[in-house]
Amino acid sequence: MRRLIEVQLPATDEDVQGWSIWIQAWNEAILDPARRPGQREIYSRWRQVVVELVRECTEADAEALAARFTGMVDGLAIQILARTTEMSVDRMRELLLDAFEPHISLRETAVRATPR
């Protein structure tokens, strides 16, 4: 889960460029209904990857946790790229870790407590 958070951060110029393309694709889907099915398919595949990774990290509701995770990641990244707030990569990381650390810890504790 920690690695998933790290790979979402728009920390490098290459990351920012990738996020910019992704946001432009969303915008195109908003403006042109014909583009929505393609955008939905791409996003659905990505979201399924997140669901599967979350499922490995916690016993919580993976679907709900993935929805919260992707919503937070998307919103925070947009704030960084648009520079409409004081959001920074470090603050984004901190907020995501604060939000999802309890789920990471729950799973790690459960794994450690399981007798082998």
N, C-alpha and C positions, 0 to 999 in steps of 0.2 A: 504494500500500500504506500509506503514511504517512497518507493521508486516511482510508482505511478504518479504521485504528486510531483516529484522532481521533473519528470518528463513532460508535464503539462505547463511548466513555467516558461513564459516568454523571456528567457534570460539572455539569449544571444541574438545577433542580427538575423541569423538563419531562422531561429524560433519565431521572431517577430514577423519575418516574411511569410512563414508558414501560417501563422495565425491570421495575418492580413488576408491571405488568399482564402482561408476558411471563412472569415467574416464576409468577404466579398461574395462568396458562394451563397451564404445565408441571405444576404441582401438581394441577390439575383432571384433566389427562390421566393422571397417576399414580393418582389416586383413582377415576377413572371411565373404564373401558376404552372406553366409547362415544365419549369425546372424543378418543381417541388418533388416529384417522385424520385428523381435522381439524388437530390439532396437528402431526402428521407432515407433512401437506401444506404447511402454512405454513412449518414449519422447513425442509423440503426445498427450497422455493422460495428461501428466504433463503440457505441453504447453497449453492445453485447460483449465486447472485449472487456469493458469496464465491469460489467455485471459479473463475468466469470472471474476476474481478478479479485473483486470484492468478495465474492463467494468463498474464495480461498483464504481470505484474511479474517473473516468474521462469521459468526453464526447468526448475525442480525439479518433482517430482510434485505437481501442483496439488491433486489429491484429498487426498493425505496432508497437505499443508501447510494446506489449508483445514480439515481435521479438527482438526489441532493448534491452528490459529488460533481456531476457534469454541470449542473446548474451553477454551482459556486465557481467552478473552474472557468466556465464560459463568461460569466459576469465579471469576475475579477480580471481575467485576461483582457476583456474589452476595455475595462477602466484603465489598465496599463497602456494599451495601445492608443486609446483615444486621448490619454493624458487629461481626462476631465476631472480627475480626483488626484489625491496624493498617493494613490495606490502604487506600491513598488513590488518588485519580484520578491524581495525579502518579506514584505508584509503579506503578500499572497501566500507564500509558503507557510508563514506563521499561522494565518487564519485557517488554512486547509489542515495543517497538522493539529491545531486546536480542535477543529470540528471532527476529525476522523481518528485522532489518537485513541480515544476510548474504545473504538471498535478494533483497532490494531491490538491494543493491550488485552482486550477480552479474549481474542483468538489466541494470542501468544500465551496467555496464562492458561487457557484451556489445554493447549498443546503440551505445555510443560507439566501440567498436573496429571495428564493421562499416563497411567502406568504402562510400561512397555513389556 
